[in-house]
Amino acid sequence: MKIEHEDLVRLYEDKLPALILDEIRKEVPSSISKEKLKIVLEEVYAAYTTAKINPGECVGLVSAESIGEPGTQMTLNTFHFAGVAEMNVTTGLPRIIEIFDAQKTIKTPMMEIFLNSPHNQVDTIRKFAAKIQETLLGDLVSEYSLNIFEQMLRLDFNQSLLQQHDLSVKDIVQLLKTKGKGFTLQHDDRSLTFIQKGKSEDVKDLYNLKEKLRSTKVKGIKGIKQVLPVKRENEYIVLTSGTNLRDILELPEVDYTRTTSNDLYEIFEVLGIEATRQVIINEVYKVIEAQGLNIDIRHIMLVADTMGATGVVKGITRYGVVSEKASVLARASFETPIKHLINAALEGEVDYLTSVVENVMINQPVPLGTGLPGLITKMK
């Protein structure tokens, strides 16, 4: 941008936020005339002023109604990826409830893993996907044979699956050395045999060993149950069923600036509260767009701000955000009223009636809009 243009933009520094001014600097072509730039700045300023909220506007109520009303029209429950049964995604109202309640365990945890070039191309993406998918020993075994008299357990492997995962029986023997305490380990190209040292009367040992081996991780990253490489614009990304953000971000191929998970608590633990706020906004917006609804992003931003305002994730439930309210009546109006009222009476709590709900309950003007300023006049 030219120097005389820069002077013009500077005049708006106290009128417009720095972020908007930076965007104007970036987007406006350098060949623009001074008159046209002035028109652009005026238009932006006008749009910015109309977007502002008047003092005393009841933003919480407006947001609640703007999200609640279209929310009643959400129908779809789950969405299935064609041909992959495990890769279904919770959408619609159940997903919105999951996010706003900040549920600890969600129905369909998933990740979107973006990769650095050259790993994000069609020939390398499958290799990466196979590398991170969690493979358990039980997935590779075609048959278990238990011989109680000989007290031995034999595992026969599916050869084509071993090749697919680029594994050999020797690799598996290396992994299992520590698992079979009290057993002798023998192997050939196709199978493994555990023979119990010293005769034990208890058959349970063999069964326990079998169950322990079945759930032993052979390769991949814990928690990544399914992987699906998909094309996004001009690169390939990996969608996963199951999440493990911390371990995935440590891989050198992964673009850690764009990789995300849909699990709020995992994001909170790994990336902190600001990232969690952003994920709440993105995830809710995704659901709303998929349903073809039209809700202003600012309503969702307000909810996300409220959920993260204390520095930890709090759901909009009686244990989360609602429990923080200063007003006894407001807490009582949400759920479990008698409990709140008795506790408040025992503690001698005072309700100063500063917000909306409690004033509506006792039939007073609410402190919003025209009810916000108090008017004092001298009567003759």
C-alpha positions in Angstrom: 0.0 0.0 0.0 1.2 3.5 -0.9 2.3 5.9 1.8 -0.5 8.5 1.2 -2.9 5.6 1.4 -1.4 4.5 4.7 -2.0 8.0 6.2 -5.7 7.7 5.2 -6.0 4.3 6.8 -4.4 5.7 10.0 -7.2 8.2 10.4 -9.5 5.2 11.2 -7.3 3.7 13.9 -9.5 4.9 16.7 -12.7 4.0 14.8 -12.0 0.5 13.6 -10.3 -2.6 15.2 -6.7 -3.3 14.2 -7.6 -6.7 12.7 -10.1 -5.1 10.2 -7.6 -2.4 9.2 -4.9 -5.0 8.6 -7.3 -6.9 6.4 -8.0 -3.7 4.4 -4.3 -3.2 3.9 -3.9 -6.7 2.7 -7.0 -6.9 0.4 -7.0 -3.5 -1.2 -5.0 -3.3 -4.5 -2.1 -0.8 -4.4 -3.3 0.8 -7.7 -6.5 2.1 -5.9 -7.1 5.8 -6.0 -7.4 7.8 -2.8 -11.1 8.6 -3.3 -12.0 5.0 -3.8 -10.0 4.0 -0.7 -11.9 6.6 1.3 -15.2 5.1 0.0 -14.1 1.6 1.1 -13.1 2.8 4.5 -16.4 4.6 5.0 -18.4 1.6 3.9 -16.4 -0.7 6.3 -16.9 1.8 9.1 -20.7 1.9 8.4 -20.9 -1.9 8.4 -18.9 -2.0 11.6 -21.1 0.5 13.4 -24.3 -1.3 12.4 -22.9 -4.6 13.6 -22.2 -3.2 17.1 -24.6 -4.0 19.9 -26.4 -1.2 21.8 -25.7 -0.9 25.5 -28.3 -2.9 27.5 -29.0 -5.3 24.7 -29.9 -8.7 26.2 -27.3 -10.7 24.2 -27.6 -13.9 26.3 -31.3 -14.2 25.7 -31.0 -13.3 22.0 -28.3 -15.9 21.6 -30.2 -18.6 23.6 -33.3 -18.1 21.4 -31.3 -17.9 18.1 -29.7 -21.2 18.8 -32.7 -22.8 20.6 -35.3 -22.2 17.9 -33.5 -23.7 14.9 -32.2 -26.4 17.2 -35.7 -27.8 17.5 -35.7 -28.4 13.8 -32.6 -30.6 13.7 -33.5 -34.1 12.7 -30.5 -36.2 11.5 -28.9 -38.3 14.2 -25.8 -40.0 12.7 -24.1 -39.8 9.3 -22.3 -42.8 7.9 -19.3 -42.9 5.6 -20.2 -45.2 2.8 -18.7 -48.6 3.3 -17.0 -48.0 6.6 -19.2 -49.0 9.5 -16.9 -47.7 12.3 -16.6 -44.2 10.7 -20.0 -42.8 11.6 -20.2 -39.3 13.0 -22.7 -37.9 15.5 -24.4 -34.9 14.0 -27.5 -32.8 14.5 -29.0 -32.2 18.0 -27.2 -35.0 19.8 -23.8 -33.5 18.7 -24.9 -30.0 19.8 -25.9 -31.3 23.2 -22.6 -33.2 23.4 -20.7 -30.0 22.9 -22.8 -27.6 25.0 -22.9 -30.0 27.9 -19.1 -30.5 27.5 -19.5 -34.2 27.9 -16.4 -36.0 29.0 -16.9 -39.0 26.7 -18.3 -38.4 23.2 -20.0 -41.0 21.0 -17.8 -40.7 17.9 -14.4 -39.2 18.7 -12.5 -38.4 15.5 -9.5 -36.5 14.2 -8.6 -34.6 11.0 -4.9 -35.1 10.4 -3.2 -32.7 7.9 0.2 -33.7 6.7 3.2 -31.7 5.5 4.2 -31.9 1.9 5.3 -34.4 0.4 3.4 -36.8 2.7 0.0 -35.4 1.7 0.0 -36.9 -1.8 -1.9 -39.9 -3.0 1.1 -42.4 -3.1 2.3 -41.7 0.5 -1.0 -41.1 2.3 -2.0 -44.8 2.5 1.4 -45.7 4.0 1.0 -43.1 6.7 -2.6 -44.1 7.4 -1.5 -47.8 7.8 1.3 -46.6 10.1 -0.9 -44.8 12.6 -3.9 -47.3 12.7 -3.8 -49.2 16.0 -3.3 -52.9 15.2 -4.0 -55.4 18.0 -2.5 -58.9 18.0 -6.1 -60.3 18.0 -6.7 -58.7 14.5 -3.8 -60.7 13.0 -4.6 -64.1 14.5 -6.7 -66.5 12.4 -6.9 -69.3 15.0 -6.2 -69.9 18.7 -5.5 -73.5 19.8 -5.6 -74.3 23.6 -4.2 -77.7 24.6 -5.0 -78.2 28.3 -3.1 -81.5 28.7 0.1 -80.2 27.2 -0.6 -76.8 28.8 0.2 -74.8 25.7 -1.4 -72.0 23.6 -0.8 -71.8 19.9 -1.6 -68.8 17.7 -1.9 -69.2 14.0 -1.5 -65.9 12.0 -3.3 -64.7 8.9 -0.4 -64.4 6.4 -2.0 -61.9 4.1 -2.8 -59.6 7.0 0.8 -59.8 8.2 2.1 -58.8 4.8 -0.4 -56.0 4.6 0.9 -54.6 7.9 4.5 -55.3 6.8 5.1 -57.6 9.8 6.7 -61.0 10.3 6.3 -63.5 13.1 9.8 -62.6 14.3 8.7 -58.9 14.8 5.8 -60.1 16.9 8.1 -62.4 19.0 10.2 -59.3 19.9 7.1 -57.5 21.1 5.7 -60.4 23.1 8.9 -61.3 25.0 7.8 -59.5 28.2 4.1 -60.7 28.0 4.5 -64.4 28.6 6.1 -64.6 32.1 6.1 -68.3 33.2 5.8 -69.5 29.6 8.3 -70.8 27.1 7.9 -69.1 23.6 8.5 -71.1 20.4 7.7 -69.9 16.9 7.9 -70.8 13.2 6.9 -68.7 10.1 3.2 -69.1 10.6 2.5 -69.5 14.3 3.6 -68.9 17.9 3.4 -71.4 20.8 3.4 -70.6 24.5 4.2 -73.6 26.7 3.8 -73.3 30.5 6.9 -73.8 32.5 6.4 -76.3 35.3 3.0 -78.0 35.6 0.2 -75.8 37.0 -3.2 -77.1 38.1 -4.8 -73.8 37.0 -6.2 -73.7 33.5 -7.1 -70.1 34.0 -3.5 -69.0 33.4 -3.7 -70.0 29.7 -7.1 -68.3 29.3 -5.7 -65.1 30.9 -2.7 -65.2 28.6 -4.9 -65.6 25.6 -7.0 -62.5 26.5 -4.0 -60.5 27.4 -2.4 -61.3 24.0 -5.5 -60.6 22.1 -5.6 -56.9 23.2 -1.8 -56.3 22.9 -0.9 -53.4 20.6 1.4 -54.6 17.8 1.8 -51.3 15.9 0.1 -47.9 15.3 -1.0 -45.3 17.8 -3.2 -46.1 20.8 -6.9 -45.1 20.3 -6.8 -44.7 16.5 -9.3 -47.4 15.6 -10.0 -46.7 11.9 -8.3 -44.5 9.3 -9.7 -43.1 6.1 -7.6 -41.1 3.7 -9.7 -38.5 1.8 -9.0 -35.7 -0.7 -9.5 -32.1 0.4 -9.0 -29.6 -2.4 -5.4 -30.3 -3.7 -4.1 -32.4 -0.9 -4.9 -35.6 1.0 -5.8 -35.8 4.7 -6.5 -38.6 7.1 -9.8 -38.9 9.0 -9.6 -41.2 12.0 -12.2 -42.9 14.2 -10.8 -42.5 17.8 -8.4 -39.8 18.9 -5.0 -39.4 20.3 -3.9 -35.8 19.7 -0.8 -35.7 21.8 0.9 -38.7 20.1 -0.2 -37.7 16.6 1.2 -34.1 17.0 4.6 -35.6 17.8 4.9 -37.3 14.4 7.3 -35.4 12.0 5.0 -35.8 9.0 2.0 -34.2 10.7 1.2 -30.5 10.1 0.5 -29.6 13.8 -0.9 -26.2 12.9 -4.0 -27.6 11.3 -4.6 -31.0 12.8 -7.6 -31.1 15.1 -9.7 -33.5 17.2 -13.4 -33.1 18.0 -13.0 -34.0 21.6 -13.1 -30.8 23.7 -11.3 -32.2 26.8 -8.4 -33.6 24.7 -8.0 -30.2 22.9 -8.1 -28.5 26.3 -5.4 -30.8 27.8 -3.1 -30.6 24.8 -3.6 -27.1 23.4 -5.3 -25.1 26.2 -8.5 -23.1 26.7 -8.2 -20.7 23.7 -8.0 -23.6 21.3 -10.9 -25.3 23.0 -13.0 -22.1 22.6 -12.2 -22.2 18.8 -13.1 -25.9 18.6 -16.5 -25.3 20.2 -17.2 -22.6 17.6 -16.0 -24.7 14.7 -17.8 -27.9 15.8 -21.2 -26.2 16.5 -20.9 -24.3 13.2 -20.2 -27.5 11.3 -23.4 -29.1 12.7 -25.5 -26.0 11.9 -24.2 -25.8 8.3 -24.8 -29.5 7.7 -28.4 -29.0 8.8 -28.8 -26.0 6.4 -29.7 -23.7 9.3 -28.7 -20.0 9.5 -27.4 -18.9 12.9 -25.2 -15.9 13.3 -21.7 -17.0 14.3 -21.7 -14.4 17.1 -24.3 -16.3 19.1 -22.1 -19.3 19.0 -19.0 -17.3 20.0 -20.9 -15.9 23.0 -21.7 -19.5 24.2 -18.1 -20.6 23.6 -16.8 -17.5 25.6 -19.2 -18.4 28.5 -18.0 -22.0 28.5 -14.4 -21.1 28.7 -14.5 -17.8 30.7 -13.1 -19.4 33.9 -10.1 -20.9 32.2 -11.5 -24.5 32.2 -14.2 -26.0 30.1 -17.6 -25.8 31.7 -20.7 -27.2 30.1 -24.0 -25.4 30.2 -25.4 -27.6 32.9 -26.3 -27.3 36.5 -22.8 -28.5 37.4 -21.1 -26.2 34.9 -21.9 -22.6 33.9 -25.2 -22.4 35.8 -23.5 -23.3 39.2 -21.4 -20.1 38.8 -24.3 -17.7 38.7 -24.4 -15.3 41.6 -28.2 -15.2 41.8 -29.9 -17.9 43.9 -33.2 -17.5 41.9 -31.4 -17.9 38.6 -29.8 -21.1 39.7 -33.1 -22.4 41.1 -34.9 -21.6 37.9 -32.7 -24.0 35.9 -32.8 -27.4 37.7 -33.2 -28.8 41.3 -34.8 -25.6 42.7 -35.5 -26.9 46.2 -31.9 -27.8 46.8 -30.7 -24.3 45.8 -33.3 -22.5 47.8 -32.6 -24.6 51.0 -28.8 -24.2 50.7 -29.2 -20.4 50.1 -31.5 -20.1 53.2 -29.0 -22.1 55.3 -26.1 -19.8 54.3 -28.2 -16.6 54.4 -27.4 -15.8 50.8 -28.6 -12.4 49.4 -29.9 -12.1 45.8 -29.3 -8.6 44.4 -31.6 -9.2 41.4 -29.0 -7.9 38.9 -29.9 -10.1 35.9 -32.9 -11.1 33.8 -34.3 -14.4 35.1 -34.6 -13.4 38.7 -36.5 -10.2 37.9 -38.9 -12.0 35.6 -39.6 -14.5 38.4 -40.7 -11.7 40.9 -42.5 -9.6 38.2 -40.1 -6.6 38.0 -38.8 -4.7 35.0 -35.6 -6.5 33.8 -32.4 -4.4 33.8 -32.0 -4.4 30.0 -32.8 -2.0 27.2 -35.1 0.8 28.6 -35.1 -0.9 32.0 -31.3 -0.4 32.3 -31.0 3.3 33.3 -32.8 4.6 36.3 -34.6 7.9 35.9 -34.6 10.3 38.8 -36.8 13.4 38.6 -37.8 16.1 41.2 -41.6 16.1 41.6 -43.3 19.4 42.3 
